[in-house]
């Protein structure tokens, strides 16, 4: 009992210290972009952050969620200039299921023995009609070494309870891309927001309906078999 009280006391002090620190931050530290209309009514913001990795908790964020965000989502996705990732963002908790999209390279990477169909980075929209892969790379700062072909699109669903990071893409320099002359500027207009899902490979990839819970509540994503994925050109052609 004494040990439990001590743990609760430490957690309370840490949360209090964080809240006091946040009150001292300038308003400019908060990410100021609106959420995409496709998801804004399906998620709730529990935290925001800037390039200094500052958390701005909301009243809806539990202490445990804040710790998960600080140690996992932000440390994995927030990057300095030239390194990709995002430069600021919001952490959202899913309230209602919605589709997410990932453009990937179909062919298998001989070094890993698999393709990159699954990974941390997603979007709330598929490629638009008339869009080319060159335009898509620029829009989402995707180096050729990250995703060489961009020829297939997988559509999954993200379910209530999932924590996602959403933010504008950071710049990527030539050394990070690893290809002479290839680099991408940051999404300074915050118009092409990206979604980051931490620990992608710990999630379930089975389709389920929005009302049926899984035995393991940490499984927040459902994906179809690869055979039903569509081609990038199919979206570009408006098919």
HELIX and SHEET records of a PDB file:
HELIX    1   1 UNK A    2  UNK A   23  1                                  22    
HELIX    2   2 UNK A   27  UNK A   29  5                                   3    
HELIX    3   3 UNK A   63  UNK A   68  1                                   6    
HELIX    4   4 UNK A   69  UNK A   73  3                                   5    
HELIX    5   5 UNK A   74  UNK A   77  1                                   4    
HELIX    6   6 UNK A  133  UNK A  140  1                                   8    
HELIX    7   7 UNK A  174  UNK A  177  1                                   4    
HELIX    8   8 UNK A  200  UNK A  202  5                                   3    
HELIX    9   9 UNK A  226  UNK A  228  5                                   3    
HELIX   10  10 UNK A  232  UNK A  236  1                                   5    
SHEET    1   A 6 UNK A  56  UNK A  57  0                                        
SHEET    2   A 6 UNK A  43  UNK A  49 -1                                        
SHEET    3   A 6 UNK A  89  UNK A  94 -1                                        
SHEET    4   A 6 UNK A 163  UNK A 167 -1                                        
SHEET    5   A 6 UNK A 194  UNK A 196 -1                                        
SHEET    6   A 6 UNK A 121  UNK A 122 -1                                        
SHEET    1   B 3 UNK A  98  UNK A 104  0                                        
SHEET    2   B 3 UNK A 152  UNK A 158 -1                                        
SHEET    3   B 3 UNK A 221  UNK A 223 -1                                        
SHEET    1   C 3 UNK A  98  UNK A 104  0                                        
SHEET    2   C 3 UNK A 152  UNK A 158 -1                                        
SHEET    3   C 3 UNK A 230  UNK A 231 -1                                        
END                                                                             
